[in-house]
């Protein structure tokens, strides 16, 4: 009977140790998961910020293209006016 009691005590002790070890492992895994979740959230925020930066850059490029188009049109008009002025002066000199 004493032998059986000791065997049962040993089994229960091992089960307790196993439960404690399992609990510690689960807690460790939970902490690692929380860390991964935090990293993923940070990466999501970075991706979102990069998206905003890309949008802002696109808007800036479009503004630059529009300004360049307007400048080209003004340069074309100025070239036309200078050409007419030169022609007028040439005609007057003759």
TAQUI-V602570 format. One record per residue. N is the residue number from 1. RES is the residue in one small letter. SS is DSSP state (@ for helix, = for strand, . for the rest). D_CENTER is the distance of its C-alpha to the mean C-alpha in Angstrom with 1 decimal. Layout:
N/RES/SS/D_CENTER  N/RES/SS/D_CENTER
This chain:
1/x/./68.5  2/x/@/67.1  3/x/@/65.6  4/x/@/63.8  5/x/@/62.6  6/x/@/61.2  7/x/@/59.5  8/x/@/57.9  9/x/@/56.9  10/x/@/55.3  11/x/@/53.5  12/x/@/52.2  13/x/@/51.2  14/x/@/49.2  15/x/@/47.6  16/x/@/46.7  17/x/@/45.2  18/x/@/43.2  19/x/@/42.0  20/x/@/40.9  21/x/@/39.2  22/x/@/37.4  23/x/@/36.4  24/x/@/35.0  25/x/@/33.1  26/x/@/31.6  27/x/@/30.7  28/x/@/29.1  29/x/@/27.1  30/x/@/26.1  31/x/@/24.8  32/x/@/22.8  33/x/@/21.4  34/x/@/20.5  35/x/@/18.8  36/x/@/16.8  37/x/@/15.9  38/x/@/14.8  39/x/@/12.6  40/x/@/11.1  41/x/@/10.7  42/x/@/9.0  43/x/@/6.5  44/x/@/6.3  45/x/@/6.2  46/x/@/3.6  47/x/@/1.6  48/x/@/4.8  49/x/@/5.3  50/x/@/4.1  51/x/@/6.1  52/x/@/8.6  53/x/@/8.9  54/x/@/9.6  55/x/@/12.0  56/x/@/13.6  57/x/@/14.1  58/x/@/15.7  59/x/@/17.8  60/x/@/18.9  61/x/@/19.9  62/x/@/21.8  63/x/@/23.6  64/x/@/24.4  65/x/@/25.8  66/x/@/27.8  67/x/@/29.2  68/x/@/30.1  69/x/@/31.8  70/x/@/33.8  71/x/@/34.7  72/x/@/36.0  73/x/@/38.0  74/x/@/39.5  75/x/@/40.3  76/x/@/42.0  77/x/@/44.1  78/x/@/45.0  79/x/@/46.0  80/x/@/48.1  81/x/@/49.8  82/x/@/50.5  83/x/@/52.0  84/x/@/54.2  85/x/@/55.2  86/x/@/56.2  87/x/@/58.1  88/x/@/59.9  89/x/@/60.8  90/x/@/62.0  91/x/@/64.2  92/x/@/65.7  93/x/@/66.6  94/x/./68.5
